[in-house]
């Protein structure tokens, strides 16, 4: 299934639920990516960003009550592209980040791979 | 004396005077001859009363005054001829005879019997003394004519003016409509000198219900109670009445159209003569006014005309009074509705300014009387103003009522949602009048809708995250399993643990779960063996849903491991879970003892990864997992947060 299409890419994963972050981490590792994080909160994500070279990011919108938008803004500032993952649908995200891709949970490994490969291609 | 004297001259000539005190004509004194000569020559109604007993001689013009008493009256005593009015004219004549001065009367009322009925008549007449040959008053020269018609005409005019005044007063605001009927029948009763007068409404073309009745106050019985069938009082009359014809009956007891039974019915209620004027619409009577007399009487055409005129006026006034009354009732109902209803009402002028509001509207707007004169638009939330302007302008073009759901902005800055219906009232002559707004506060519904929307979105979010969680459990159970059997067993156990966490959350409607319950539930399957095999102890800690799911799963992995390799795998081992709060963090320790000698695992399995990930990444704390030979110990240190709360 995987062709290591994300090989060598450093992907920041921001996801608060442990079991979900484990799944995403494994999916990314299967595609050959290097996972930064996973971070479970905005603070953890900001810390992970410090001094790290990152090629892309997957951001859960809702981090147990707080939104991941500050992380998205920091990434935008650095010119790092990202994909949102959410269980809510695009509403609320699209207004703020009209150009951002959104991956709706649940997703297949191939969906994740495609979304992130797109980032890599754009880079 | 008699030549050229007409019919009466011939009758006088033929009369046998010798049997009277006057004696044969030839013997009459000169004064009598002269007087009779003048009488017969006159074209004006003239009579001569002669002698002490006032014998009557009259000319052709006077004869009709006698009516059926002519020609019987010639030569008879005045007192005999005029027995019915002698109480009035007798003294007048005697006065002239005794005094030698003339007498004159204008519009003198005389209750005269004519054609079998006694009626009020009016007369202008004079009595002039005739001096006899001996120089004393020997007779009375009488000239006169009836003025009844003119008197009745004047009375009728006066009466109609009076009716007009009465009806105006009776139809003033606030008077009951029936006052029009009561007033009119009382005036008519008085005008006719009747015994009874009333107003009935007719049902089914024949049943009369008396709505208003006037009675002379000398024991006349009331016909107000009950239902009266017109056909009981003469079929022909009933039909004529129903068709709207006026009924005039001078003497019911002698009426050939009535059966004896019908006559008796009239006499039972004291009616000897009656007059009935129906009030009809499109040729059918729906009401009538009746006048009853308790003795026969001749209803004069002028009186009948006056009666019809009065009934017409009454009927119009009654309709007007009913309409006014309905309007007043409607106004009262509206005023009550306006002031008492829980619905907000507002009237707005054509420029959109508030004219008046009711209490409910004031409450809805959160304002007092100062709202008067304020443009409605300014009371609205700025976002809704454009829509309001557009709908109001649309109404200006098509006049159609419209509904709008909009927010009002209260002076305190809060907003209130209301559903309003706006209708434009018609003003004078069909020109556009003010707007009428009916508003209902729907804030609660709006809030409920908003909450429902949030709940549905939240539910969607949680269901989707749960699916991903299951996805993760499937993947990791597969990775760590050697056989499909192992995979299935591990996955089943984890799904059951996941479901258990949800059960706990459901108890608090998905707001939080208790750590204590979570620990007890996780250990429950192993508590069955011996007393004290498992134990838990700690203060109340509440976990947010995701934290509860993660911690539950972590404890499940520890318990599964203990059952396979640790303290729960033999008969003697124990597991104790204890926790305490120190410096805004929870210290939670899973401690195993009494189990087989522990050897550190060869690889990091799903459980260990989950414990570490959950404690650090998800809950922002730390965890130490030690595989001492005496037993596994897992010590969490988790900071208090909105995910982990010590109440």
Contacts between the chains, C-beta under 8 A, distances in Angstrom:
chain1	res1	chain2	res2	distance
A	16	B	546	6.6
A	16	B	617	7.8
A	16	B	618	5.7
A	17	B	465	6.4
A	17	B	468	7.9
A	17	B	469	6.9
A	17	B	546	5.3
A	17	B	549	7.6
A	17	B	550	6.8
A	17	B	618	6.4
A	18	B	550	4.9
A	18	B	610	5.9
A	18	B	613	4.2
A	18	B	614	4.0
A	18	B	617	6.2
A	18	B	618	4.5
A	19	B	468	8.0
A	19	B	469	4.9
A	19	B	472	4.4
A	19	B	473	6.9
A	19	B	549	7.8
A	19	B	550	6.9
A	19	B	553	6.6
A	19	B	610	6.5
A	20	B	465	6.6
A	20	B	468	4.9
A	20	B	469	6.2
A	20	B	472	6.0
A	21	B	613	6.5
A	21	B	617	6.4
A	21	B	618	7.8
A	22	B	472	5.7
A	22	B	476	6.9
A	22	B	606	7.9
A	22	B	609	6.3
A	22	B	610	6.8
A	22	B	613	6.1
A	23	B	468	6.5
A	23	B	471	5.9
A	23	B	472	3.7
A	23	B	475	5.9
A	23	B	476	7.9
A	26	B	475	6.4
A	26	B	476	7.9
A	26	B	479	8.0
A	37	B	617	7.6
A	38	B	613	7.7
A	38	B	617	5.9
A	39	B	617	6.8
A	40	B	616	7.9
A	40	B	617	3.9
A	40	B	618	4.6
A	40	B	619	7.8
A	40	B	620	7.0
A	41	B	620	6.6
A	44	B	617	6.8
A	44	B	620	7.5
A	62	B	461	6.8
A	64	B	544	6.8
A	64	B	546	5.5
A	64	B	547	7.7
A	64	B	618	7.7
A	64	B	642	7.6
A	64	B	643	5.8
A	65	B	544	7.7
A	65	B	642	5.7
A	65	B	643	7.8
A	86	B	461	7.7
A	87	B	460	6.4
A	87	B	461	3.8
A	87	B	462	7.2
A	87	B	463	7.6
A	87	B	464	3.5
A	87	B	465	5.0
A	87	B	468	7.9
A	88	B	457	5.7
A	88	B	460	6.6
A	88	B	461	5.1
A	89	B	457	7.9
A	89	B	460	7.3
A	104	B	464	7.3
A	105	B	464	4.3
A	105	B	465	6.2
A	105	B	467	7.1
A	105	B	468	4.9
A	106	B	464	6.2
A	106	B	467	4.4
A	106	B	468	4.6
A	106	B	471	5.5
